Amino acid sequence: MVMIISFIVSLLNIFRKLLYKFECFLLSFLPNDPISNPVSDAYRSFKVHPLPVIEPDHLPVSFDKAKAAYEAKHNKPLKPVFR
């Protein structure tokens, strides 16, 4: 029984060494330096978007001007909101 266990352990050791050599062989085909620019945007870790263009027509207006524009458009006064 002891001989069988020792034989199995020695076979497992040999198998482990063979797997290590096979792994080293496969790793020799991988490139050593990573590509500096990824091909796709999905693989980038950080991306900065350009700043939006703020046109003068879309700047915030005062409440009084917005209220007057609402009254001119809908022909009724703006109702207050009660919460």
PDB file of N, CA, C and O in Angstrom, chain B, residues numbered from 101:
ATOM      1  N   MET B 101       0.816  -1.191   0.000  1.00  0.00           N
ATOM      2  CA  MET B 101       0.000   0.000   0.000  1.00  0.00           C
ATOM      3  C   MET B 101       0.858   1.253   0.000  1.00  0.00           C
ATOM      4  O   MET B 101       0.538   2.236  -0.668  1.00  0.00           O
ATOM      5  N   VAL B 102       1.934   1.213   0.742  1.00  0.00           N
ATOM      6  CA  VAL B 102       2.836   2.355   0.820  1.00  0.00           C
ATOM      7  C   VAL B 102       3.511   2.574  -0.521  1.00  0.00           C
ATOM      8  O   VAL B 102       3.739   3.715  -0.922  1.00  0.00           O
ATOM      9  N   MET B 103       3.832   1.496  -1.216  1.00  0.00           N
ATOM     10  CA  MET B 103       4.493   1.620  -2.515  1.00  0.00           C
ATOM     11  C   MET B 103       3.561   2.252  -3.546  1.00  0.00           C
ATOM     12  O   MET B 103       4.000   3.022  -4.401  1.00  0.00           O
ATOM     13  N   ILE B 104       2.284   1.926  -3.460  1.00  0.00           N
ATOM     14  CA  ILE B 104       1.326   2.487  -4.407  1.00  0.00           C
ATOM     15  C   ILE B 104       1.201   4.006  -4.201  1.00  0.00           C
ATOM     16  O   ILE B 104       1.175   4.778  -5.160  1.00  0.00           O
ATOM     17  N   ILE B 105       1.126   4.406  -2.942  1.00  0.00           N
ATOM     18  CA  ILE B 105       1.010   5.835  -2.629  1.00  0.00           C
ATOM     19  C   ILE B 105       2.263   6.579  -3.060  1.00  0.00           C
ATOM     20  O   ILE B 105       2.164   7.667  -3.628  1.00  0.00           O
ATOM     21  N   SER B 106       3.427   6.023  -2.807  1.00  0.00           N
ATOM     22  CA  SER B 106       4.673   6.688  -3.210  1.00  0.00           C
ATOM     23  C   SER B 106       4.788   6.760  -4.734  1.00  0.00           C
ATOM     24  O   SER B 106       5.293   7.746  -5.272  1.00  0.00           O
ATOM     25  N   PHE B 107       4.327   5.731  -5.423  1.00  0.00           N
ATOM     26  CA  PHE B 107       4.342   5.724  -6.884  1.00  0.00           C
ATOM     27  C   PHE B 107       3.407   6.817  -7.444  1.00  0.00           C
ATOM     28  O   PHE B 107       3.761   7.525  -8.387  1.00  0.00           O
ATOM     29  N   ILE B 108       2.222   6.938  -6.852  1.00  0.00           N
ATOM     30  CA  ILE B 108       1.266   7.965  -7.288  1.00  0.00           C
ATOM     31  C   ILE B 108       1.837   9.363  -7.022  1.00  0.00           C
ATOM     32  O   ILE B 108       1.694  10.258  -7.855  1.00  0.00           O
ATOM     33  N   VAL B 109       2.469   9.549  -5.890  1.00  0.00           N
ATOM     34  CA  VAL B 109       3.066  10.854  -5.564  1.00  0.00           C
ATOM     35  C   VAL B 109       4.183  11.188  -6.544  1.00  0.00           C
ATOM     36  O   VAL B 109       4.294  12.331  -6.986  1.00  0.00           O
ATOM     37  N   SER B 110       4.998  10.220  -6.884  1.00  0.00           N
ATOM     38  CA  SER B 110       6.077  10.475  -7.841  1.00  0.00           C
ATOM     39  C   SER B 110       5.518  10.778  -9.235  1.00  0.00           C
ATOM     40  O   SER B 110       6.064  11.626  -9.941  1.00  0.00           O
ATOM     41  N   LEU B 111       4.435  10.097  -9.643  1.00  0.00           N
ATOM     42  CA  LEU B 111       3.794  10.397 -10.919  1.00  0.00           C
ATOM     43  C   LEU B 111       3.208  11.811 -10.927  1.00  0.00           C
ATOM     44  O   LEU B 111       3.309  12.522 -11.928  1.00  0.00           O
ATOM     45  N   LEU B 112       2.605  12.212  -9.827  1.00  0.00           N
ATOM     46  CA  LEU B 112       2.069  13.560  -9.732  1.00  0.00           C
ATOM     47  C   LEU B 112       3.167  14.614  -9.797  1.00  0.00           C
ATOM     48  O   LEU B 112       2.975  15.677 -10.387  1.00  0.00           O
ATOM     49  N   ASN B 113       4.310  14.326  -9.196  1.00  0.00           N
ATOM     50  CA  ASN B 113       5.458  15.247  -9.264  1.00  0.00           C
ATOM     51  C   ASN B 113       5.954  15.395 -10.700  1.00  0.00           C
ATOM     52  O   ASN B 113       6.219  16.502 -11.168  1.00  0.00           O
ATOM     53  N   ILE B 114       6.076  14.265 -11.390  1.00  0.00           N
ATOM     54  CA  ILE B 114       6.525  14.300 -12.784  1.00  0.00           C
ATOM     55  C   ILE B 114       5.518  15.069 -13.638  1.00  0.00           C
ATOM     56  O   ILE B 114       5.911  15.869 -14.487  1.00  0.00           O
ATOM     57  N   PHE B 115       4.235  14.837 -13.422  1.00  0.00           N
ATOM     58  CA  PHE B 115       3.192  15.522 -14.161  1.00  0.00           C
ATOM     59  C   PHE B 115       3.234  17.029 -13.891  1.00  0.00           C
ATOM     60  O   PHE B 115       3.049  17.824 -14.812  1.00  0.00           O
ATOM     61  N   ARG B 116       3.476  17.426 -12.642  1.00  0.00           N
ATOM     62  CA  ARG B 116       3.578  18.839 -12.287  1.00  0.00           C
ATOM     63  C   ARG B 116       4.748  19.499 -12.993  1.00  0.00           C
ATOM     64  O   ARG B 116       4.619  20.625 -13.474  1.00  0.00           O
ATOM     65  N   LYS B 117       5.892  18.820 -13.066  1.00  0.00           N
ATOM     66  CA  LYS B 117       7.067  19.367 -13.752  1.00  0.00           C
ATOM     67  C   LYS B 117       6.811  19.513 -15.254  1.00  0.00           C
ATOM     68  O   LYS B 117       7.217  20.499 -15.868  1.00  0.00           O
ATOM     69  N   LEU B 118       6.139  18.528 -15.833  1.00  0.00           N
ATOM     70  CA  LEU B 118       5.810  18.617 -17.252  1.00  0.00           C
ATOM     71  C   LEU B 118       4.858  19.773 -17.547  1.00  0.00           C
ATOM     72  O   LEU B 118       5.014  20.481 -18.542  1.00  0.00           O
ATOM     73  N   LEU B 119       3.882  19.954 -16.681  1.00  0.00           N
ATOM     74  CA  LEU B 119       2.961  21.068 -16.848  1.00  0.00           C
ATOM     75  C   LEU B 119       3.667  22.411 -16.732  1.00  0.00           C
ATOM     76  O   LEU B 119       3.350  23.348 -17.464  1.00  0.00           O
ATOM     77  N   TYR B 120       4.626  22.506 -15.811  1.00  0.00           N
ATOM     78  CA  TYR B 120       5.395  23.741 -15.659  1.00  0.00           C
ATOM     79  C   TYR B 120       6.205  24.035 -16.926  1.00  0.00           C
ATOM     80  O   TYR B 120       6.249  25.178 -17.381  1.00  0.00           O
ATOM     81  N   LYS B 121       6.842  23.014 -17.492  1.00  0.00           N
ATOM     82  CA  LYS B 121       7.619  23.207 -18.722  1.00  0.00           C
ATOM     83  C   LYS B 121       6.709  23.572 -19.888  1.00  0.00           C
ATOM     84  O   LYS B 121       7.075  24.400 -20.723  1.00  0.00           O
ATOM     85  N   PHE B 122       5.541  22.973 -19.954  1.00  0.00           N
ATOM     86  CA  PHE B 122       4.592  23.297 -21.009  1.00  0.00           C
ATOM     87  C   PHE B 122       4.092  24.738 -20.871  1.00  0.00           C
ATOM     88  O   PHE B 122       3.925  25.443 -21.866  1.00  0.00           O
ATOM     89  N   GLU B 123       3.858  25.159 -19.643  1.00  0.00           N
ATOM     90  CA  GLU B 123       3.424  26.536 -19.402  1.00  0.00           C
ATOM     91  C   GLU B 123       4.515  27.526 -19.791  1.00  0.00           C
ATOM     92  O   GLU B 123       4.216  28.560 -20.388  1.00  0.00           O
ATOM     93  N   CYS B 124       5.747  27.241 -19.474  1.00  0.00           N
ATOM     94  CA  CYS B 124       6.855  28.107 -19.871  1.00  0.00           C
ATOM     95  C   CYS B 124       6.974  28.167 -21.396  1.00  0.00           C
ATOM     96  O   CYS B 124       7.256  29.224 -21.959  1.00  0.00           O
ATOM     97  N   PHE B 125       6.761  27.050 -22.047  1.00  0.00           N
ATOM     98  CA  PHE B 125       6.797  27.009 -23.507  1.00  0.00           C
ATOM     99  C   PHE B 125       5.700  27.893 -24.108  1.00  0.00           C
ATOM    100  O   PHE B 125       5.943  28.626 -25.066  1.00  0.00           O
ATOM    101  N   LEU B 126       4.501  27.820 -23.543  1.00  0.00           N
ATOM    102  CA  LEU B 126       3.403  28.637 -24.048  1.00  0.00           C
ATOM    103  C   LEU B 126       3.630  30.120 -23.765  1.00  0.00           C
ATOM    104  O   LEU B 126       3.265  30.965 -24.583  1.00  0.00           O
ATOM    105  N   LEU B 127       4.218  30.442 -22.640  1.00  0.00           N
ATOM    106  CA  LEU B 127       4.465  31.838 -22.294  1.00  0.00           C
ATOM    107  C   LEU B 127       5.523  32.474 -23.181  1.00  0.00           C
ATOM    108  O   LEU B 127       5.587  33.699 -23.282  1.00  0.00           O
ATOM    109  N   SER B 128       6.342  31.673 -23.818  1.00  0.00           N
ATOM    110  CA  SER B 128       7.372  32.232 -24.691  1.00  0.00           C
ATOM    111  C   SER B 128       6.756  32.849 -25.950  1.00  0.00           C
ATOM    112  O   SER B 128       7.418  33.637 -26.626  1.00  0.00           O
ATOM    113  N   PHE B 129       5.513  32.514 -26.278  1.00  0.00           N
ATOM    114  CA  PHE B 129       4.861  33.064 -27.458  1.00  0.00           C
ATOM    115  C   PHE B 129       4.107  34.366 -27.176  1.00  0.00           C
ATOM    116  O   PHE B 129       3.669  35.034 -28.113  1.00  0.00           O
ATOM    117  N   LEU B 130       3.952  34.731 -25.930  1.00  0.00           N
ATOM    118  CA  LEU B 130       3.258  35.972 -25.594  1.00  0.00           C
ATOM    119  C   LEU B 130       4.202  37.157 -25.778  1.00  0.00           C
ATOM    120  O   LEU B 130       5.405  37.020 -25.555  1.00  0.00           O
ATOM    121  N   PRO B 131       3.674  38.332 -26.185  1.00  0.00           N
ATOM    122  CA  PRO B 131       4.541  39.503 -26.308  1.00  0.00           C
ATOM    123  C   PRO B 131       4.980  39.998 -24.933  1.00  0.00           C
ATOM    124  O   PRO B 131       4.234  39.900 -23.958  1.00  0.00           O
ATOM    125  N   ASN B 132       6.185  40.523 -24.871  1.00  0.00           N
ATOM    126  CA  ASN B 132       6.727  40.979 -23.593  1.00  0.00           C
ATOM    127  C   ASN B 132       6.240  42.371 -23.217  1.00  0.00           C
ATOM    128  O   ASN B 132       6.048  42.653 -22.035  1.00  0.00           O
ATOM    129  N   ASP B 133       6.038  43.244 -24.193  1.00  0.00           N
ATOM    130  CA  ASP B 133       5.605  44.603 -23.897  1.00  0.00           C
ATOM    131  C   ASP B 133       4.138  44.789 -24.285  1.00  0.00           C
ATOM    132  O   ASP B 133       3.739  44.444 -25.397  1.00  0.00           O
ATOM    133  N   PRO B 134       3.335  45.336 -23.369  1.00  0.00           N
ATOM    134  CA  PRO B 134       1.928  45.565 -23.708  1.00  0.00           C
ATOM    135  C   PRO B 134       1.808  46.720 -24.697  1.00  0.00           C
ATOM    136  O   PRO B 134       2.680  47.586 -24.762  1.00  0.00           O
ATOM    137  N   ILE B 135       0.749  46.724 -25.445  1.00  0.00           N
ATOM    138  CA  ILE B 135       0.512  47.783 -26.422  1.00  0.00           C
ATOM    139  C   ILE B 135       0.147  49.058 -25.665  1.00  0.00           C
ATOM    140  O   ILE B 135      -0.702  49.033 -24.774  1.00  0.00           O
ATOM    141  N   SER B 136       0.783  50.160 -26.018  1.00  0.00           N
ATOM    142  CA  SER B 136       0.544  51.403 -25.286  1.00  0.00           C
ATOM    143  C   SER B 136      -0.837  51.978 -25.582  1.00  0.00           C
ATOM    144  O   SER B 136      -1.476  52.524 -24.683  1.00  0.00           O
ATOM    145  N   ASN B 137      -1.306  51.870 -26.809  1.00  0.00           N
ATOM    146  CA  ASN B 137      -2.631  52.375 -27.171  1.00  0.00           C
ATOM    147  C   ASN B 137      -3.563  51.204 -27.457  1.00  0.00           C
ATOM    148  O   ASN B 137      -3.356  50.478 -28.429  1.00  0.00           O
ATOM    149  N   PRO B 138      -4.588  51.008 -26.627  1.00  0.00           N
ATOM    150  CA  PRO B 138      -5.508  49.916 -26.898  1.00  0.00           C
ATOM    151  C   PRO B 138      -6.264  50.149 -28.199  1.00  0.00           C
ATOM    152  O   PRO B 138      -6.451  51.286 -28.633  1.00  0.00           O
ATOM    153  N   VAL B 139      -6.684  49.074 -28.798  1.00  0.00           N
ATOM    154  CA  VAL B 139      -7.355  49.149 -30.093  1.00  0.00           C
ATOM    155  C   VAL B 139      -8.760  49.726 -29.933  1.00  0.00           C
ATOM    156  O   VAL B 139      -9.190  50.536 -30.753  1.00  0.00           O
ATOM    157  N   SER B 140      -9.461  49.328 -28.913  1.00  0.00           N
ATOM    158  CA  SER B 140     -10.843  49.723 -28.738  1.00  0.00           C
ATOM    159  C   SER B 140     -10.981  50.673 -27.551  1.00  0.00           C
ATOM    160  O   SER B 140     -10.197  50.602 -26.604  1.00  0.00           O
ATOM    161  N   ASP B 141     -11.983  51.569 -27.599  1.00  0.00           N
ATOM    162  CA  ASP B 141     -12.232  52.474 -26.483  1.00  0.00           C
ATOM    163  C   ASP B 141     -12.772  51.739 -25.259  1.00  0.00           C
ATOM    164  O   ASP B 141     -12.661  52.238 -24.139  1.00  0.00           O
ATOM    165  N   ALA B 142     -13.346  50.575 -25.461  1.00  0.00           N
ATOM    166  CA  ALA B 142     -13.925  49.834 -24.337  1.00  0.00           C
ATOM    167  C   ALA B 142     -12.846  49.345 -23.375  1.00  0.00           C
ATOM    168  O   ALA B 142     -13.141  49.101 -22.205  1.00  0.00           O
ATOM    169  N   TYR B 143     -11.606  49.195 -23.835  1.00  0.00           N
ATOM    170  CA  TYR B 143     -10.543  48.676 -22.986  1.00  0.00           C
ATOM    171  C   TYR B 143      -9.743  49.784 -22.308  1.00  0.00           C
ATOM    172  O   TYR B 143      -8.815  49.491 -21.554  1.00  0.00           O
ATOM    173  N   ARG B 144     -10.076  51.032 -22.556  1.00  0.00           N
ATOM    174  CA  ARG B 144      -9.359  52.125 -21.908  1.00  0.00           C
ATOM    175  C   ARG B 144      -9.847  52.271 -20.481  1.00  0.00           C
ATOM    176  O   ARG B 144     -11.042  52.144 -20.214  1.00  0.00           O
ATOM    177  N   SER B 145      -8.928  52.540 -19.559  1.00  0.00           N
ATOM    178  CA  SER B 145      -9.315  52.644 -18.163  1.00  0.00           C
ATOM    179  C   SER B 145      -9.820  54.043 -17.827  1.00  0.00           C
ATOM    180  O   SER B 145     -10.633  54.192 -16.915  1.00  0.00           O
ATOM    181  N   PHE B 146      -9.359  55.074 -18.541  1.00  0.00           N
ATOM    182  CA  PHE B 146      -9.755  56.432 -18.234  1.00  0.00           C
ATOM    183  C   PHE B 146      -9.836  57.219 -19.526  1.00  0.00           C
ATOM    184  O   PHE B 146      -8.907  57.195 -20.333  1.00  0.00           O
ATOM    185  N   LYS B 147     -10.931  57.908 -19.722  1.00  0.00           N
ATOM    186  CA  LYS B 147     -11.106  58.667 -20.949  1.00  0.00           C
ATOM    187  C   LYS B 147     -11.674  60.031 -20.590  1.00  0.00           C
ATOM    188  O   LYS B 147     -12.634  60.124 -19.826  1.00  0.00           O
ATOM    189  N   VAL B 148     -11.084  61.093 -21.139  1.00  0.00           N
ATOM    190  CA  VAL B 148     -11.537  62.450 -20.879  1.00  0.00           C
ATOM    191  C   VAL B 148     -12.328  62.936 -22.081  1.00  0.00           C
ATOM    192  O   VAL B 148     -11.832  62.922 -23.207  1.00  0.00           O
ATOM    193  N   HIS B 149     -13.548  63.361 -21.839  1.00  0.00           N
ATOM    194  CA  HIS B 149     -14.394  63.878 -22.905  1.00  0.00           C
ATOM    195  C   HIS B 149     -14.071  65.354 -23.124  1.00  0.00           C
ATOM    196  O   HIS B 149     -13.674  66.042 -22.183  1.00  0.00           O
ATOM    197  N   PRO B 150     -14.234  65.844 -24.335  1.00  0.00           N
ATOM    198  CA  PRO B 150     -14.008  67.277 -24.557  1.00  0.00           C
ATOM    199  C   PRO B 150     -15.079  68.102 -23.852  1.00  0.00           C
ATOM    200  O   PRO B 150     -16.187  67.620 -23.614  1.00  0.00           O
ATOM    201  N   LEU B 151     -14.741  69.358 -23.517  1.00  0.00           N
ATOM    202  CA  LEU B 151     -15.693  70.223 -22.821  1.00  0.00           C
ATOM    203  C   LEU B 151     -16.843  70.598 -23.753  1.00  0.00           C
ATOM    204  O   LEU B 151     -16.631  70.774 -24.953  1.00  0.00           O
ATOM    205  N   PRO B 152     -18.049  70.722 -23.218  1.00  0.00           N
ATOM    206  CA  PRO B 152     -19.183  71.094 -24.069  1.00  0.00           C
ATOM    207  C   PRO B 152     -19.107  72.567 -24.461  1.00  0.00           C
ATOM    208  O   PRO B 152     -18.571  73.392 -23.721  1.00  0.00           O
ATOM    209  N   VAL B 153     -19.639  72.876 -25.610  1.00  0.00           N
ATOM    210  CA  VAL B 153     -19.691  74.259 -26.076  1.00  0.00           C
ATOM    211  C   VAL B 153     -20.973  74.887 -25.535  1.00  0.00           C
ATOM    212  O   VAL B 153     -22.071  74.394 -25.795  1.00  0.00           O
ATOM    213  N   ILE B 154     -20.827  75.979 -24.781  1.00  0.00           N
ATOM    214  CA  ILE B 154     -21.983  76.658 -24.206  1.00  0.00           C
ATOM    215  C   ILE B 154     -22.316  77.838 -25.111  1.00  0.00           C
ATOM    216  O   ILE B 154     -21.543  78.789 -25.224  1.00  0.00           O
ATOM    217  N   GLU B 155     -23.459  77.761 -25.740  1.00  0.00           N
ATOM    218  CA  GLU B 155     -23.887  78.833 -26.640  1.00  0.00           C
ATOM    219  C   GLU B 155     -24.612  79.899 -25.832  1.00  0.00           C
ATOM    220  O   GLU B 155     -25.239  79.577 -24.823  1.00  0.00           O
ATOM    221  N   PRO B 156     -24.542  81.159 -26.248  1.00  0.00           N
ATOM    222  CA  PRO B 156     -25.185  82.237 -25.489  1.00  0.00           C
ATOM    223  C   PRO B 156     -26.707  82.085 -25.402  1.00  0.00           C
ATOM    224  O   PRO B 156     -27.318  82.609 -24.470  1.00  0.00           O
ATOM    225  N   ASP B 157     -27.328  81.383 -26.348  1.00  0.00           N
ATOM    226  CA  ASP B 157     -28.782  81.223 -26.309  1.00  0.00           C
ATOM    227  C   ASP B 157     -29.238  80.322 -25.169  1.00  0.00           C
ATOM    228  O   ASP B 157     -30.379  80.426 -24.718  1.00  0.00           O
ATOM    229  N   HIS B 158     -28.365  79.444 -24.700  1.00  0.00           N
ATOM    230  CA  HIS B 158     -28.750  78.473 -23.688  1.00  0.00           C
ATOM    231  C   HIS B 158     -28.247  78.820 -22.293  1.00  0.00           C
ATOM    232  O   HIS B 158     -28.262  77.968 -21.405  1.00  0.00           O
ATOM    233  N   LEU B 159     -27.804  80.045 -22.088  1.00  0.00           N
ATOM    234  CA  LEU B 159     -27.361  80.448 -20.758  1.00  0.00           C
ATOM    235  C   LEU B 159     -28.570  80.579 -19.833  1.00  0.00           C
ATOM    236  O   LEU B 159     -29.670  80.860 -20.309  1.00  0.00           O
ATOM    237  N   PRO B 160     -28.396  80.384 -18.530  1.00  0.00           N
ATOM    238  CA  PRO B 160     -29.542  80.487 -17.610  1.00  0.00           C
ATOM    239  C   PRO B 160     -30.121  81.905 -17.617  1.00  0.00           C
ATOM    240  O   PRO B 160     -29.385  82.888 -17.709  1.00  0.00           O
ATOM    241  N   VAL B 161     -31.436  81.992 -17.519  1.00  0.00           N
ATOM    242  CA  VAL B 161     -32.121  83.282 -17.487  1.00  0.00           C
ATOM    243  C   VAL B 161     -32.695  83.491 -16.091  1.00  0.00           C
ATOM    244  O   VAL B 161     -32.851  82.546 -15.317  1.00  0.00           O
ATOM    245  N   SER B 162     -32.999  84.730 -15.789  1.00  0.00           N
ATOM    246  CA  SER B 162     -33.566  85.023 -14.473  1.00  0.00           C
ATOM    247  C   SER B 162     -34.999  84.496 -14.398  1.00  0.00           C
ATOM    248  O   SER B 162     -35.626  84.204 -15.416  1.00  0.00           O
ATOM    249  N   PHE B 163     -35.497  84.382 -13.172  1.00  0.00           N
ATOM    250  CA  PHE B 163     -36.843  83.844 -12.967  1.00  0.00           C
ATOM    251  C   PHE B 163     -37.899  84.781 -13.540  1.00  0.00           C
ATOM    252  O   PHE B 163     -38.902  84.338 -14.099  1.00  0.00           O
ATOM    253  N   ASP B 164     -37.660  86.088 -13.393  1.00  0.00           N
ATOM    254  CA  ASP B 164     -38.652  87.045 -13.894  1.00  0.00           C
ATOM    255  C   ASP B 164     -38.799  86.952 -15.411  1.00  0.00           C
ATOM    256  O   ASP B 164     -39.912  87.024 -15.930  1.00  0.00           O
ATOM    257  N   LYS B 165     -37.681  86.794 -16.127  1.00  0.00           N
ATOM    258  CA  LYS B 165     -37.743  86.673 -17.586  1.00  0.00           C
ATOM    259  C   LYS B 165     -38.408  85.351 -17.990  1.00  0.00           C
ATOM    260  O   LYS B 165     -39.196  85.313 -18.935  1.00  0.00           O
ATOM    261  N   ALA B 166     -38.091  84.281 -17.279  1.00  0.00           N
ATOM    262  CA  ALA B 166     -38.695  82.987 -17.590  1.00  0.00           C
ATOM    263  C   ALA B 166     -40.195  83.005 -17.314  1.00  0.00           C
ATOM    264  O   ALA B 166     -40.975  82.412 -18.059  1.00  0.00           O
ATOM    265  N   LYS B 167     -40.605  83.700 -16.221  1.00  0.00           N
ATOM    266  CA  LYS B 167     -42.028  83.798 -15.891  1.00  0.00           C
ATOM    267  C   LYS B 167     -42.766  84.613 -16.948  1.00  0.00           C
ATOM    268  O   LYS B 167     -43.871  84.248 -17.348  1.00  0.00           O
ATOM    269  N   ALA B 168     -42.164  85.716 -17.404  1.00  0.00           N
ATOM    270  CA  ALA B 168     -42.784  86.542 -18.445  1.00  0.00           C
ATOM    271  C   ALA B 168     -42.887  85.771 -19.763  1.00  0.00           C
ATOM    272  O   ALA B 168     -43.881  85.901 -20.478  1.00  0.00           O
ATOM    273  N   ALA B 169     -41.863  84.967 -20.090  1.00  0.00           N
ATOM    274  CA  ALA B 169     -41.902  84.172 -21.325  1.00  0.00           C
ATOM    275  C   ALA B 169     -42.991  83.104 -21.237  1.00  0.00           C
ATOM    276  O   ALA B 169     -43.661  82.830 -22.233  1.00  0.00           O
ATOM    277  N   TYR B 170     -43.182  82.489 -20.054  1.00  0.00           N
ATOM    278  CA  TYR B 170     -44.240  81.482 -19.875  1.00  0.00           C
ATOM    279  C   TYR B 170     -45.619  82.117 -20.034  1.00  0.00           C
ATOM    280  O   TYR B 170     -46.501  81.561 -20.689  1.00  0.00           O
ATOM    281  N   GLU B 171     -45.791  83.299 -19.420  1.00  0.00           N
ATOM    282  CA  GLU B 171     -47.089  83.970 -19.511  1.00  0.00           C
ATOM    283  C   GLU B 171     -47.390  84.404 -20.939  1.00  0.00           C
ATOM    284  O   GLU B 171     -48.545  84.366 -21.366  1.00  0.00           O
ATOM    285  N   ALA B 172     -46.355  84.820 -21.692  1.00  0.00           N
ATOM    286  CA  ALA B 172     -46.564  85.229 -23.080  1.00  0.00           C
ATOM    287  C   ALA B 172     -46.891  84.017 -23.960  1.00  0.00           C
ATOM    288  O   ALA B 172     -47.677  84.125 -24.901  1.00  0.00           O
ATOM    289  N   LYS B 173     -46.300  82.891 -23.658  1.00  0.00           N
ATOM    290  CA  LYS B 173     -46.503  81.699 -24.491  1.00  0.00           C
ATOM    291  C   LYS B 173     -47.852  81.029 -24.219  1.00  0.00           C
ATOM    292  O   LYS B 173     -48.533  80.606 -25.154  1.00  0.00           O
ATOM    293  N   HIS B 174     -48.244  80.930 -22.933  1.00  0.00           N
ATOM    294  CA  HIS B 174     -49.435  80.164 -22.563  1.00  0.00           C
ATOM    295  C   HIS B 174     -50.653  81.042 -22.250  1.00  0.00           C
ATOM    296  O   HIS B 174     -51.748  80.518 -22.042  1.00  0.00           O
ATOM    297  N   ASN B 175     -50.481  82.354 -22.213  1.00  0.00           N
ATOM    298  CA  ASN B 175     -51.570  83.297 -21.935  1.00  0.00           C
ATOM    299  C   ASN B 175     -52.242  83.049 -20.591  1.00  0.00           C
ATOM    300  O   ASN B 175     -53.445  83.275 -20.455  1.00  0.00           O
ATOM    301  N   LYS B 176     -51.499  82.596 -19.610  1.00  0.00           N
ATOM    302  CA  LYS B 176     -52.015  82.441 -18.246  1.00  0.00           C
ATOM    303  C   LYS B 176     -50.837  82.556 -17.282  1.00  0.00           C
ATOM    304  O   LYS B 176     -49.697  82.269 -17.648  1.00  0.00           O
ATOM    305  N   PRO B 177     -51.119  82.976 -16.055  1.00  0.00           N
ATOM    306  CA  PRO B 177     -50.007  83.153 -15.105  1.00  0.00           C
ATOM    307  C   PRO B 177     -49.487  81.808 -14.608  1.00  0.00           C
ATOM    308  O   PRO B 177     -50.199  80.804 -14.626  1.00  0.00           O
ATOM    309  N   LEU B 178     -48.240  81.809 -14.167  1.00  0.00           N
ATOM    310  CA  LEU B 178     -47.605  80.604 -13.641  1.00  0.00           C
ATOM    311  C   LEU B 178     -48.101  80.356 -12.235  1.00  0.00           C
ATOM    312  O   LEU B 178     -48.028  81.249 -11.392  1.00  0.00           O
ATOM    313  N   LYS B 179     -48.601  79.171 -11.961  1.00  0.00           N
ATOM    314  CA  LYS B 179     -49.137  78.856 -10.642  1.00  0.00           C
ATOM    315  C   LYS B 179     -48.008  78.459  -9.699  1.00  0.00           C
ATOM    316  O   LYS B 179     -47.064  77.790 -10.117  1.00  0.00           O
ATOM    317  N   PRO B 180     -48.092  78.861  -8.440  1.00  0.00           N
ATOM    318  CA  PRO B 180     -47.052  78.453  -7.493  1.00  0.00           C
ATOM    319  C   PRO B 180     -47.192  76.981  -7.125  1.00  0.00           C
ATOM    320  O   PRO B 180     -48.270  76.399  -7.245  1.00  0.00           O
ATOM    321  N   VAL B 181     -46.084  76.385  -6.674  1.00  0.00           N
ATOM    322  CA  VAL B 181     -46.072  74.985  -6.288  1.00  0.00           C
ATOM    323  C   VAL B 181     -46.118  74.900  -4.772  1.00  0.00           C
ATOM    324  O   VAL B 181     -45.257  75.459  -4.093  1.00  0.00           O
ATOM    325  N   PHE B 182     -47.116  74.206  -4.235  1.00  0.00           N
ATOM    326  CA  PHE B 182     -47.242  74.013  -2.792  1.00  0.00           C
ATOM    327  C   PHE B 182     -46.823  72.596  -2.461  1.00  0.00           C
ATOM    328  O   PHE B 182     -47.338  71.628  -3.020  1.00  0.00           O
ATOM    329  N   ARG B 183     -45.894  72.495  -1.558  1.00  0.00           N
ATOM    330  CA  ARG B 183     -45.399  71.159  -1.176  1.00  0.00           C
ATOM    331  C   ARG B 183     -45.765  70.845   0.249  1.00  0.00           C
ATOM    332  O   ARG B 183     -45.436  69.769   0.748  1.00  0.00           O
TER     333      ARG B 183
END
